[in-house]
């Protein structure tokens, strides 16, 4: 059963600005699980790849917030396996249905939090 949902849209330019200012410090804080998949992309695609995953983490935070559960960026684990992405939250047993997308200017993510009964 779907118990919550979250959505987030991010300006790729904003993420690029943050990456230019903070670089690996930003990546290590927000993506402690790594972003090796994104690092293999060309610069324009790299920014969108990072931004889409940032939007996914924001969407998860919003979805959990509506359940009264506080989670941090480091609690949310995104694992890339080529075209397959897995999503989990440390200490939580929920499943997730999600979609991410990015274009030149914006990246978006939508997530449904599913509780198995």
Backbone torsions as a table, in degrees:
resi	resn	phi	psi	omega
1	UNK	NA	134.5	176.0
2	UNK	-75.0	123.0	-177.5
3	UNK	-108.2	-15.0	179.1
4	UNK	-165.9	163.4	175.5
5	UNK	-145.4	159.4	178.0
6	UNK	-149.1	152.0	178.3
7	UNK	-142.0	148.2	176.2
8	UNK	-150.4	143.9	174.5
9	UNK	-124.4	139.0	-174.5
10	UNK	-129.1	139.6	171.8
11	UNK	-76.9	121.1	178.5
12	UNK	-60.9	-32.8	178.1
13	UNK	-62.2	-39.5	179.1
14	UNK	-62.8	-43.9	179.2
15	UNK	-65.8	-40.2	178.0
16	UNK	-61.2	-41.7	178.4
17	UNK	-61.9	-45.0	178.9
18	UNK	-63.2	-43.7	179.1
19	UNK	-63.2	-40.0	178.7
20	UNK	-65.4	-35.0	-178.5
21	UNK	-80.9	-45.5	-170.8
22	UNK	-108.1	-21.5	176.6
23	UNK	53.8	-128.5	-175.5
24	UNK	-64.6	-26.8	177.6
25	UNK	-60.1	-43.7	177.4
26	UNK	-63.1	-48.3	-178.1
27	UNK	-61.7	-41.8	-179.5
28	UNK	-66.7	-34.1	179.9
29	UNK	-75.2	-45.3	-174.7
30	UNK	-85.8	-32.5	-176.3
31	UNK	-126.6	64.6	-179.4
32	UNK	-62.5	-18.9	178.6
33	UNK	-79.3	-7.8	177.4
34	UNK	97.0	160.8	178.8
35	UNK	-136.1	41.8	-177.3
36	UNK	-57.3	-39.0	179.6
37	UNK	-58.1	-45.3	-179.0
38	UNK	-68.6	-34.9	-178.6
39	UNK	-61.3	-23.2	-178.8
40	UNK	-80.6	-7.1	-177.3
41	UNK	-84.3	159.7	171.2
42	UNK	-67.2	162.5	-172.9
43	UNK	-52.4	-50.8	-179.3
44	UNK	-60.9	-40.8	178.4
45	UNK	-73.9	-31.9	179.5
46	UNK	-60.4	-47.4	-179.8
47	UNK	-60.7	-47.4	178.7
48	UNK	-61.4	-39.1	178.7
49	UNK	-62.2	-47.7	177.7
50	UNK	-64.0	-45.5	-177.7
51	UNK	-62.2	-40.4	179.8
52	UNK	-64.9	-39.2	178.9
53	UNK	-72.2	-34.3	173.6
54	UNK	-62.5	-45.5	178.4
55	UNK	-60.4	-38.0	178.5
56	UNK	-63.6	-43.8	178.1
57	UNK	-63.7	-41.3	176.7
58	UNK	-61.8	-41.7	179.4
59	UNK	-63.4	-39.6	177.8
60	UNK	-64.8	-44.0	178.5
61	UNK	-58.8	-42.8	178.5
62	UNK	-64.8	-42.6	-179.9
63	UNK	-63.9	-43.2	179.8
64	UNK	-70.5	-33.4	177.7
65	UNK	-58.3	-40.6	179.9
66	UNK	-69.1	-15.3	175.2
67	UNK	-94.1	-0.7	-178.2
68	UNK	77.7	20.4	-179.4
69	UNK	-111.3	126.6	179.4
70	UNK	-94.3	126.5	175.2
71	UNK	-131.1	153.4	178.9
72	UNK	-109.5	168.8	177.9
73	UNK	-55.1	-40.6	-177.0
74	UNK	-72.0	-18.0	175.5
75	UNK	-75.2	-24.6	-174.9
76	UNK	-93.5	121.3	-175.8
77	UNK	-112.4	120.7	176.3
78	UNK	-112.0	121.9	178.1
79	UNK	-114.6	127.4	179.2
80	UNK	-97.8	130.1	173.7
81	UNK	-128.9	65.8	-175.3
82	UNK	73.7	-120.1	180.0
83	UNK	-83.3	-10.2	179.9
84	UNK	-98.4	128.2	178.1
85	UNK	-117.6	133.8	173.8
86	UNK	-110.6	151.0	-176.4
87	UNK	-132.9	132.5	174.6
88	UNK	-146.9	161.8	176.8
89	UNK	-126.7	123.9	-178.5
90	UNK	-56.4	133.1	177.1
91	UNK	79.6	4.6	-179.2
92	UNK	-123.0	146.5	-178.6
93	UNK	-106.8	10.5	179.6
94	UNK	-68.4	154.7	170.7
95	UNK	-103.1	165.0	-176.4
96	UNK	-135.6	139.8	168.8
97	UNK	-115.0	124.0	-173.9
98	UNK	-149.3	162.7	176.2
99	UNK	-144.3	139.6	174.2
100	UNK	-128.5	152.5	178.0
101	UNK	-154.4	151.7	175.0
102	UNK	-145.8	145.5	175.8
103	UNK	-125.8	-167.5	-175.6
104	UNK	-58.8	-46.0	-172.6
105	UNK	-101.2	-28.4	-172.9
106	UNK	-135.4	155.0	172.2
107	UNK	-128.2	147.1	-176.0
108	UNK	-138.8	151.0	175.5
109	UNK	-143.2	144.4	175.9
110	UNK	-132.0	137.1	179.7
111	UNK	-137.9	138.0	168.6
112	UNK	-107.6	134.1	175.8
113	UNK	-97.4	125.9	-173.9
114	UNK	-115.8	129.6	174.7
115	UNK	-106.9	122.0	178.7
116	UNK	-81.2	134.9	-178.1
117	UNK	-106.3	NA	NA
